[in-house]
């Protein structure tokens, strides 16, 4: 079971993996889990969480889970492919850029190739938004999807503008 831990504004802070899914037969869980039990389990697991940065090219399981939870779809403006079917792409090519949750985004193979062939230039911002500049000079900014139970991402305009 994965638990998404957020800050007070609904921004993803960390993905915490807990063994077994409570209440699901055969998963190793022990019946239902109360809110207090879940909080206690997350607090117990917190000190042993693996880091979100590695010196190698390939992301760790923890990095992959964090990136895919923060960006559930390909970050390209015109793509809806789910991130578990995407490559995890270094924003700045490795080894110049680190392999960390803060420097990787999910891109489908097509959009990964566009970036690799320099048909587009992409910039990842700290809030999870991505600027994509095409060869024509057009700039498109996409924001991360809101986490379940939260309103649209902070600072991002609504998906469609309504006439006033």
C-alpha positions in Angstrom: 0.0 0.0 0.0 1.3 3.5 -0.8 0.4 6.5 1.3 0.7 10.0 -0.2 1.9 12.4 2.5 1.2 16.1 1.7 1.9 19.4 3.3 -0.9 21.6 4.5 -1.4 23.0 1.0 -1.9 19.7 -0.6 1.5 19.5 -2.3 3.0 16.0 -2.3 5.8 15.7 0.3 6.6 12.0 0.1 5.3 8.6 -1.0 5.4 6.1 1.9 5.1 2.4 1.1 3.6 0.3 3.8 3.6 -3.5 3.7 0.3 -5.2 3.0 -3.0 -3.6 2.2 -5.2 -3.4 5.3 -8.5 -5.2 5.1 -7.7 -7.0 1.8 -7.6 -10.8 2.2 -4.3 -12.4 1.2 -2.3 -9.2 1.3 -0.8 -9.6 4.7 -3.0 -6.8 6.2 -4.7 -7.1 9.5 -8.3 -6.0 9.1 -9.3 -2.4 8.8 -6.9 0.4 9.6 -8.0 3.5 11.5 -6.7 6.9 10.8 -4.6 6.8 14.0 -3.2 3.4 13.0 -2.3 4.8 9.5 -0.6 7.8 11.0 1.3 5.6 13.4 2.4 3.3 10.6 3.6 6.2 8.5 5.5 7.8 11.4 7.2 4.4 12.1 8.2 4.0 8.5 9.4 7.7 8.0 12.9 7.4 9.5 13.7 4.3 7.3 12.6 5.8 4.0 15.2 5.6 1.3 16.6 8.8 -0.2 15.2 10.5 -3.3 18.6 10.9 -5.0 21.1 8.4 -6.3 24.5 8.7 -8.0 23.5 6.1 -10.7 21.7 6.8 -14.0 18.7 4.6 -13.2 16.2 5.9 -10.6 15.5 3.9 -7.5 12.1 2.4 -6.8 11.5 5.2 -4.2 12.4 7.9 -6.8 10.2 6.3 -9.4 7.2 6.1 -7.0 7.7 9.8 -6.0 7.9 11.1 -9.6 4.9 9.0 -10.8 2.8 10.1 -7.8 3.6 13.8 -8.3 3.1 13.6 -12.1 0.5 10.8 -12.9 0.7 11.5 -16.7 3.3 12.4 -19.3 4.3 16.1 -18.7 3.9 17.0 -22.4 1.1 19.5 -23.0 -0.7 17.3 -25.5 -0.3 13.8 -24.0 -2.5 11.9 -21.6 -0.4 8.7 -21.2 -0.2 7.5 -17.6 3.2 7.8 -16.0 3.6 4.1 -15.3 3.8 3.6 -19.0 6.3 6.4 -19.5 10.1 6.8 -19.3 11.4 8.6 -16.3 13.4 11.4 -18.0 16.2 13.4 -16.5 15.4 17.1 -17.0 19.1 17.8 -17.4 21.0 15.0 -19.0 22.8 12.6 -16.7 25.6 12.9 -15.5 25.4 16.7 -15.7 22.1 16.6 -13.8 21.3 14.3 -10.8 19.1 11.4 -10.7 16.6 12.6 -8.1 12.8 13.0 -7.7 13.3 16.8 -8.1 15.0 16.4 -11.5 13.0 13.7 -13.2 9.6 13.7 -15.0 7.6 11.0 -16.8 7.6 11.4 -20.6 6.1 9.0 -23.0 8.6 7.6 -25.5 7.4 10.0 -28.2 7.9 13.1 -26.2 11.1 11.8 -24.7 12.5 11.5 -28.2 11.3 15.0 -29.0 13.3 16.3 -26.1 16.3 14.1 -26.8 16.4 15.3 -30.5 16.0 18.9 -29.3 12.8 19.5 -31.1 11.5 21.0 -27.9 13.2 22.5 -24.8 11.6 21.8 -21.5 12.2 23.4 -18.1 10.9 21.9 -14.8 9.9 24.3 -12.1 9.9 23.7 -8.3 6.1 23.6 -8.2 6.0 20.7 -10.7 5.0 22.9 -13.6 6.8 22.3 -16.9 7.5 24.9 -19.6 7.8 23.5 -23.1 9.2 25.7 -25.8 8.9 24.5 -29.4 11.1 25.3 -32.4 8.5 27.8 -33.5 9.0 29.8 -30.3 5.6 28.9 -28.8 5.8 28.4 -25.0 3.3 26.1 -23.2 3.2 25.7 -19.4 1.6 22.6 -17.9 1.0 22.1 -14.2 0.8 18.9 -12.2 -2.5 17.3 -11.7 -4.1 17.9 -8.2 -3.8 15.0 -5.8 -7.0 13.2 -4.9 -9.2 15.3 -2.6 -7.5 18.6 -3.5 -8.5 21.5 -5.8 -6.5 22.3 -8.9 -2.7 22.8 -8.4 -1.7 26.1 -6.8 -0.9 29.0 -9.1 -2.0 27.3 -12.2 -4.8 28.8 -14.3 -8.0 26.8 -14.8 -8.0 24.3 -17.7 -10.5 26.3 -19.7 -11.0 30.0 -19.5 -14.7 31.0 -19.2 -15.9 34.3 -20.8 -16.7 37.0 -18.3 
